Amino acid sequence: MTAILETAEMPKARTQDDPGRRRIAVFRALQLGDMLCAVPALRALREGEPYAHITLVGLPWASEFASRFAELVDDFMAFPGMPGMPEQPYRADAAAAFYAEARARRFDLAIQLHGSGTLSNEVVRRFEAREMAGYCASAAEAGVHRHGGELLVTWPDGNEIERLLALPRALGYPTADAHLAFPLRAVDHAGWRALADRYGLQPRGYVCVHPGARMLSRRWPVERFAEVARRLRERWPVVVTGAPDELPLDARLAGQCGIEVINLGGQTTLGTMAALIGQARLLVCNDTGASHIAAAMDTPSVVVSCGSDSPRWAPLDTALHRVLADWPPCRPCGWEKCPLGHPCAVHIGVDDVMRAIEHVLDEAARREGELEHA
């Protein structure tokens, strides 16, 4: 979109008050895994607009995401929700002030990176930016569509990382690097070292098991995770990870293992958990944010994918990260709790997971060997 890319020469200093500096808003109001999948697209935007002031518009929790990815994002606005969007309750009392602030910022470009555009395009249009770019699901023909100051790309099929890169590509930005990232801070490394000292953990000398997921329909049975943990414990210490609201689930897994495991569920910050996964030999988890952290850290992983659209959310490196999925006719689904006996979960056995574990560990060993002989 030539008009979007025509910019005046901008100063190198990246401060909000620089005159002439491009102001760009990026709308993606989703959860951790979804946000990590957008990192390559944000990276492409920063490389294409190195001196722009980029504001991420997301769910309130994502202020921490914006801070962590300060090389890609300069600023953050909390989205108050919208009727029909399930990620958070709509806060009507905050909506008017939110859109007034968005308009007051006089964005040069507003980017809809939230999805197909059915609801999200209207959100971004209300920013009243000089130009807008996003996705659309209703175009008669696939491709790039220009309408005045709008550039819309037909929402493509495929992996989420690659489909999000379609928009920066249409804008003319470089899109070569599709690898995920999760920058670690000094406090995250310190948190990992404290846990390592306390529990005697060595880099690549333990495995992580993460049994939680935001939706119940996305969870593999906890007793199967426990059996996997028992088998892995024959070779390595097992560390159980999870969010604070998953404490009961993590306690159930630890109790059912029948062996000693290190239960750190709810006891780490997000950054320390990422450092913990980054130093692990292996992660076994559901299709959830922890999977994308492992992909960002190049930690081998086996992901049991229940209910979701597995090809869309799978890591791009299919050798180091193995995704297991069964495909009954009801999938992908949007149920919080499966009403049909959860066939996509129960049809994946412990032996299936153990075979996948051996596969990814063999691949990791092969790559380490190549590095040693390089």
N, C-alpha and C positions, 0 to 999 in steps of 0.2 A: 504494500500500500504506500505508494510514493509520497502522498501527502503526509502520512504519519512519520515518515523517515526524513522529511525535509526539516532540518533543525539548524538554528544558528550555531556558530561556534560557541562552545560553552566553557566556562572556567573549570580548571581541574579541581579546585577546592570543592568538597562535597558538604556544603552547609545549606540549610533550608532557605536562607535569605539571599542566596546568590541571584542577582538579576539575570533573567534570561534562562535560568536553569529549568529544564523540562520537568514537569510535574506529572507523574504517572501513578494511577491507582490500579491495584491488582485485587480482584475479588475472588476469594476461595475460602468459603466459610465452612470448613470440614474438620475432621478429627486428625490425629497424629499421622496415621499411615497415609491418609489422603494427602496431607501436607507434604510429607516426605517424597511422595511420588511427583509432586510439583517442583521439587528442587531443580531438576535439570531445566525445566522451562524458565524458572526464575533466574537460573544461571545464564541462560541464553539471553534473557531480557537485559541483565546487567552487562553482559559483554556487548550487546548491541546498543545499549544506552548507558555508557560508563559514567556519565556525569549527571544523570537524571536523579531527581529526588523521587524514590519509589515508596509508595505507601501500600502496605498490605492491609486489606480489609478482610477480617476473619472473625471466627468465634472468639469470645473473650479470652479463652485459655491460650490462644495463639499469640498473645502479646509476648509470651516467653519464647515462642518459636521465632518471632520477628527479631527479638533481642539476640537469640542464639545465631541467627543467620544475618547478622548485621552487615556482612559484606555484600549481601544481595538485597536487603531491605533496609530502608532508612527510617521508616515510621510505621505506625500501626493505628488502625481505627477498629473499634469493636462493633461488629454488626449486631443489631438488635433482633434479628430474625425477620421472617416473613411468613404469612399464612401459607400453608402448603409445603413449607420446607421443614423436614422432620428433625434437623440436627439440634434445634433448641427451641424452647417456647418463644412465641412472638411477643415482644415487649412494645406494645403500641405506644406507651407513654414515652418511650425513648426514640421511636422511629422518626418523628418530625424533626427532632434536634439532630439526629444522625444525618438525615438527608440535607438539612440546612448547612451543617458543617461541611459535608461533601461538596455541595455547590459553592460554598465560600472559599474552598481551597482552589477552585478554578483549575481543575486538572486539564492538562493538555491532551492526555490520553487515558482512557479507562479500559482496562482489560478484564474481560469476563473469563476467568480460568476455573470456574466452578463446575461446569458440566455442559450438557447439551443446550442449555439456554431457555428451556421451556418456561422457567420462572426467573432464572438468574439474569437473563438479558434485561428484563424490566427493572431489576434492582440497579444494574449498572447504568441504564439509561437515565435513571433519576439522579445520577451524579451530575448530569448535564455537562460532561466534559466536551472539549472542543472536538475530539474524535473518540471513537469507540472501536474496540476489536473484541471478537468473541466467537462463540460457536452457535450453530443453529441446527435444529433437528428436522425442520420442515421444508428445507430446500428440495425442489424437484430433482435437482442434479447435484451429485457430490462435487465438491471443489470449493473455490474461494468466490465469495459473492460480495460485491461492493454496492452500497446504497448511500449516496451522499457521503457523510462523514463516518459511515460504519463499514467495517470489514468483518464479514462473518464467514467462518469456515464450517462446512458441514461436519457435524460431530462424527468422527471416524470410529470404526470398529477397532478392536485390538487391545494391546496392553495400555494401561493408564499412562505410563510414563511416555510412551511413544505418541499416544493420541494428544497429550498435552503439549508435546513439542510441535505439533502441526501448526499451532497458532503462531509461535515465534518464527517458525519457518516461513509462514505466509507473510509475516511482517518484514522479512528479509534479514532476521537476526541469525547469527551462527548457532547451530544446534548439534554440534558434533559429539558432545560429552553427555551421555545418558546415564552416567553412574550416579547413584544416590550419595548423599553425604549427611553426616551428623557431627557437626563441630563439637569437640569436647573442650571444656574450660578447665582451668587449674583446679577448681573446686571439685570437678567431676573426677579427675585423676586422683586427687587426694582422697575422695570417697572410696574409690576402688582400692587404693593402697591400704586404707584403714580396714576394709573388709578382708583383703588378702592377708594382712597381718593377723587379724582376729581369727580367721578360719583356716589359715595355712594354705591359701590358694596360690597356685603358680600359673603364670601365663600359659595358655593352651593346655593346662593341666586339670581342667574341670569342664563339666557340661552344664548348660542351663536348660531348665524345663519351665515353660511358660504356659500354664493350662487355661488362662483366662481369655476372654474376648468380650467385646462390648455387648453383643447380643447372645442370648442363650443358644440360639439356633446355629451360632458359629463355633460352638464348643464341642470338641471331641470328648467322649466320656472320660471323666476324671479317673476312673479306675483303670482305664487303658493307659493314660499318662503315668499312673503309678506303676504299672507293670513295666513300661518302658524305662522308667527311672530305676526300678529294681535291677533290670538287666544292665543298664549303663553303669550302675554303682559297682558292678564287678570289676570295672576298669578305672573309673574316675570318680572323684567326688561329684555329687549332684547338687546344684544350686537351683532352688525354686524361686522364680521371680513373679511379680504381679503388682497391680495397682492397689492402692489402699482399699478400694471398694471390692477387691477380690480376696480379701483376707480369709473369709470362711472357705472359699474354694481352695486356696493354697493350703490351709490347715487340713482340709479333707485329703488332699493329695499326700501331704506329708504323713498323715496318720495311716493312710492305706498302703504306703510303701512297705511297711514292715521292716525298714532299714533306716539307718541314720541318713538324713538329707539336711542340707543347709537351707532353711526356709527364710528367705529374705522378702517374701511377699509384703508389700506395703511399707517396707523399711528403707527404701532408697528413693532418692529423687530421680526424676527422669534422666538427668545427665549421668548420675552414678550408675543407674541401671544400664544405660547405653555403654558406659565404660566397662561394666561387668560383662555384658554380651560381647563387647569388642575384644576382650581378653580371653574369652571362652574358646574351647576347642569346637564346640557345637551348640546350636540352639534347636530345641524341639518345641514347636508351638502351634497354635491355631493361626488362621489367616487373620492377623491383627497387626497393630503397629509394631510389635516386637519383631515381626518378620522383616519389615522394611528397615529397622535398625540394623539387623544382622546383614542385610544386603548392603547397607551403607558402610558397614565395618568390614565387609568381606569375611564374616564369620560363617562357616558352613552351617546350613540350616535345613531342617525337614519341617515342612509346613503341612499340617492336616487341614485341608480346606473344606469346610462344611457350609453348605447353603449359598455361598457367594459365587460370583462369576470368576472362577479361578483364573482363566487366561487373562482376564483384565487386570488382576491384582498380583499375579505371579512375578517374582523377581526375574529380571531379564537374563541373568546368568543361570541357565537351567542345569548346569553341571554342578555348580557349587551349592545351589539351592534347589532342593527337590520338593515339588508340591504334589501331594496325594489328594485325589478327589474321585468321588463316585458320582454318577450322573443319573439319578432318578428323574422322571419327567417333570417333577415339581420344581426343579432348580433351574436358574437361580431364584431364590425366594427372599421375601422381605419380612418374614415372620420373626417376631421376637423370640417365640418358643415354638418349635415345630409341632403341629397338631397331628402329624402322620407317623409318629414313631421314629422320626429322625433317621431315615434310611441312608442318607448321604454320609452320616457319621458312623453308624453301626456296621456298614459294609466295608469299612477300612479297619483292618485288624492290626494287632500289635506286631505280628511278623512282617506285615507290609511296611510298617514304619521302621523296623529294625533293618530290613533289606535296604531301604532308602538311606538310612544312616550310614551303613557300610559304603554305599555308593559315594555319598558326598565326602566322607572321610578319605576314601581312596583318591578322589579327585583333588582334595586339599593336599594330600601327601605328594601326589604327582607334581602339583604346581610348586610346592616347597622344594622338591628335588630339582626341578628345572631352575629355580632361582639360585640354588646352591651351586649349580654347575654353569651358571651363566657367566 
